[in-house]
Amino acid sequence: MGFVDLLKERAKKSIKTIVLPETEDMRTLEATDKILKEGVAKIILIGNEEEINKKAAEGGFDISGATIVDPETSDKTQAYIDKFVELRAKKGMTPEKAKEILHTQYPY
């Protein structure tokens, strides 16, 4: 058994969740497809669900096992905005700036 196979077996024994915000990149969707097929982790994709599914279909990727969180519609977005403002208040973060960043820069 090779090193990569060993890592995959260990990952399957202790399933973790990976959050991937760069959903406009086809490599992210390809990786999601592979990870889900191999069953080594759970995946959360950040972005517009319709756009993500369309792009995945274009690439022939099955991402149906992934959870998709859209910052525009998520019920948790306001809590993230509040926490972001709290953490960055000394640097001038406002709720408006935080909302804009969270809706346009998914890695945050």
Secondary structure, DSSP 4 states (H G I P E B T S, - for coil): --HHHHHHHHHHHS-EEEEE--TTSHHHHHHHHHHHHHTSEEEEEES-HHHHHHHHHHHT---TTSEEE-TTT-TTHHHHHHHHHHHHGGGT--HHHHHHHHHH-TT-
